[in-house]
């Protein structure tokens, strides 16, 4: 069987997903939509639409990939599911948490597959760190400290919808910090005791340009995050402290290469003998496998009716719930926007 695929939203991410899909022999992209297209356009000899709704309505598809602005993500997902399509949707899964509830309700009545693009779970450094954590050789996690930032909310090849709250639903925390929060959830589970300071005082948009977050889960594990659009140098760093050492994820392999080399530093603590200079091991990763591996997990789930383990609707709801709690934990931000 050949699965026919449509891609709704053909910007940087849509093109990246298309490239990964070309490596899957029984998945064929047959149609595209993008706001920049005219209906008579033909890209790569594929059927093209300017409106994603026309793509879903008119094309005979099996699968829909969604890389649309936040205010269309949930509606496109639900429309695809109601057309009996398997759906892959980029993060964030919606503009607000409540938009996900009809999707979950509908999905539970079907055998369709829905996966969200929490791409960072598939990076080599994260996969390796998860194996070490799960092995227990460094003991249980005590705390996590993450910094994820860039120099502006708007990136190259992106339009300014990301700085318009009506279209985006949020700023740098929702756009980028969501990945770091998802990794923290992935490693230690849900957080519930939350403190935050949310700011938009530098770029002066009605979405945040910095979020400072302190969280605790039921096991007493502390998570700290600085999600920033004033970092100036693109930064990804996640420091995980365990009872018998530390894991430090630094840098991230991306197409722009602006986050530096992707590394995992493993620190083996021996307080009785190391005199504050513990043994260290650094692993360098030189290939970004995340896009291909993520697509493979999704296509395998479609073929084999496997459960979606990373990027499920429940995980999407969990992360959107956490983000809204972070926004509301700042009294001034809650007063202004909630």
N, C-alpha and C positions, 0 to 999 in steps of 0.2 A: 504493500500500500504506500502511495505517496501522499503526504499531508500537504495541503495547500495553505499557505501562510499569507496573511496581510499584515502590513506594518502601518500603524496609525501614528504619524509624526515621524518625519524623515530628516531630522536634524543630525547633530553629531552622534547622539546615542542611537537613534534609529539606524543610521548607517553602520554603526559598530555592531549592532545586533544582526544586521543583514550579512555582514562579513562572516560572523560566527555561524550563521545558519547555512551559509554556502558549504560549510564543511560537513554538514549532516546530510547524508546521501538521500534519505527519503523524505526530506522536508524541502519544499520548493516555495520560494516567495513569488507570488503571482501578481500582487497589487500593493500599491502604496497610497498614502494620503499625506498631504502637508499643506499648511495654509499658504505656502509660497507657490504651490502648483496652480496652473490653470487646468480646467477640466479636460482640455484637449491635449495636455502635455503627455509625453511618454518618456519615462526614465528607464533606461536599460530594457526597453521594449516591454515594460510592465504596464498594466492598467493603473492610471493615476487619477486621484481625486483631490479636490481642494478642501473637502469636508469629510472628516472621518465617519460621520453618520452615513454618508453615501457609500463609502467603501463597505461598511458593515452590511448595509441594506442590499447592495447590488451584486456583491461578489459571492461566489460559491466557495466558501472557505471552511477549513477545519480548525484553524488556529489564528488568533489575533495577538499581535505584539503592539503594546501601547507605550509610546514615548511622547506624550502630549503634556502641555502645561497642567499644573496641579488642579486647576478648576475644571478640567475635563476628564481627569484620570478615573474618578469613580463612575461617572455617567457612561464613559466609554466601556469600562469593565463590565458594568451591569448589562449594557446593550449587547456586548459580545456574548456574554453568558446566555442571555435570553434568545440569541440567535443560535444557541447550541454549539458555541465555539469554546475550545480551550483557550485560556487567556494568560499571557505573560504581561505584567504591567510594571513599569519602572517605579522607583521610589520618588517622592513620597506616595504612598498608596492612595491618598486623597488629600483634599484641602483641609478637612476636619475629620475628627473621629466619627461623628455621627453619620457621615456619608458612607462609612464602611458597613453599617449594620444591615441595610437592605441587601448588600452583596453577600454577606455571610448567610443571611436567611435564605436567599435564593440558591446559593451554592450547595447548601445542605440538602436540597431536594434533588440534586443531580449527581451524576458520576463524572462531571467535568473537572478538569485540572485548572487551578488558578495559582500562579506563582508570582511573587513580587521580587523586584530586582534589588535585593540587599547584597549587592555585588561583593562587598568587602569580605564576606564570609568565605569567599572562594579564592582569596589571595593566598599565596604560598606561605607567607609569614604567619597568617592567621591559622591556616590549617595545621602548620607545624606546632604553633603554640597550643592549640586545642588538644593535640595529641599528648603533649607534655603534661598539660593540666589534667587531662582525663587519666593519665597513667598514675598520677598520685606521687610521682617521685620527688616533686618539690613541695608536697604537702598541699594544704588547702589555701585558697586565695584569702588574703587579708584585706587588700584594698586595690583600687585601680585609679590611675590618673591619666587623663587623656587631653591632648591639645590637637585640635584639628582646625586649620584656618588657611585663609588666603587673603589677598590684598583688596578684594572688592566683592560685593555680592554678585555683580554682573561679570561673567566670564566671557572670553572671546567666543564668537559665534552664537551667543545667546541674546535674546531680546530682553527688554526691560520689564517684562511681565513679572519677573522674580522680585521686583521691588514694589509691586503693586499688591497690597494686601487683599484686595477683592479677587485677584486672580491667583495669587500664590498661597495665601493663608498664613504665611510666615516668612521669615528671612533666613539668615545663615544657619540657624539651628535646624529648621525644617528641611532646608535644601541640602546641607552638608553634615551638620552635627548629628543628624539622624543615623548616619552610618556608624559613628562612634558609639552612640547610645545602643544601637542594635548589637554591636560587638560586646558591649558590657553585659547586656541581657543574655547574649549567647554564652558568655563565660560563667556568669554567676546567677542568672535568673532575675526576676522582676524587682524593681526598687519601689519603695512606697513612702519613705520619710524623705521629703524633698525640700530643699531651700534653693533659691535662685535670685540672681540679679540680672535683669534683661535690659539692654540698652540699645538705643538707636540714635545716639548723640553725635556720631561722627559723620555718617553719610546722610543723616537726616531724612531717611525714607520712613514710611509708616510700618516698616518691618524692622526686626532687630538686626544690628550689625555686630553685636557681641552678646553672648550668653555665658554666665558663670554659674555653674551648677554643682551642688553638693547633695548626695543622695545616700540612703542606707536601705538595705533590704532586710528581710526577716531574720537572716542569719547573722546580722550585724556587720556585713561587708559594706565598706564605704566606696562610693564611686564619685570621682571629681571630673568635671569636664569644662574646658574653655573652648567654646565654639566661636570663631572669630572671622570677621571680614576686614580686620585691620591688622593682620599678621605680617603683612608686607612681603615676607618670604613664605611661600607655600609650605605648610608644616603639617606633618602627620606623626604623632608620637603617642604611644600607649604603653604606660609603665604599670606592670602587674606585679604586686608584691605578694609572695607566698610565704608559708612558714619556713621553708628550707631554701629560699632563694628568690630570684626575680626573673621576669621575662620582660624585655623591652623591645617593642615593635617600633622601628624607626623607618621613616620614608615609605613610599608607596609607588610601585611601578604603575605609571599611567601613560597614555599616549603623548602627553605634553612633557613628560619626564621632569616636571617642575617640583615634584615632591622629593626628589633625590632617590638614591639607591634604597631598595627595600631590604631591610636587614632584621634579623632577630638576634638579640643579645641574651644569652642564658647565663645567669649568675648563680653559682652554687655556694650557698652560705654555709660556713662552718665557724660559728662564733667562738668556739673554744680554741680554735687553732689559726684562723686566717688573719687575726689581728686587724680586722677592718679592710683587708685586701683579698676579697674572695676570688676564687677561680672564675674566669669568664670564658665564654665561647661565643663567637660571632658567626652567624650563618648569613651569607649573602645570596640573594635570589636575583637572577638575571633575566627571568622570563615572566611576563604577565600571563598566567594561565587562567585568570579569573573569568574572563568573558566566555571562553570556549567551555570551561568546566561547568559554568552556570547553565549555559544553553544545553549542554549534554544532560545535566540532571533533570532539566525540564522536559526535554524530548524523551528521555528514558521513562519519565513518569507518565507521559502521554501514551507511549507505546505499550508499556507494561502495567498500567494502572497502579503505579507505585504511589505511595504517600508522599506528599510534598513535605520534606523535612526542614528545608531552609528557604524561607520566603513564603510561608503559609499565611492564610487569611488570619489565623489566630495570632501569629507573630506580628502581622501588620497592625491588628487592633491593639495589641499590647504596646507596640512602640508609639502609635499615635496617642494612646491614652497617657503614656509617660510624657510625651512632648507637651500635651495640653496641661498636664499637672505642673510641668516645669514653668510654662508660661504663667499659670495662675498662682504659682508659689511666690511670684514677685507682686506684692500688693499694688504697686503703682501700675504695673503692666496689666494686671487683672482689671483694675479700675478703668483704664483707658480702652481696653479692647474686649472685655468680657462683661 
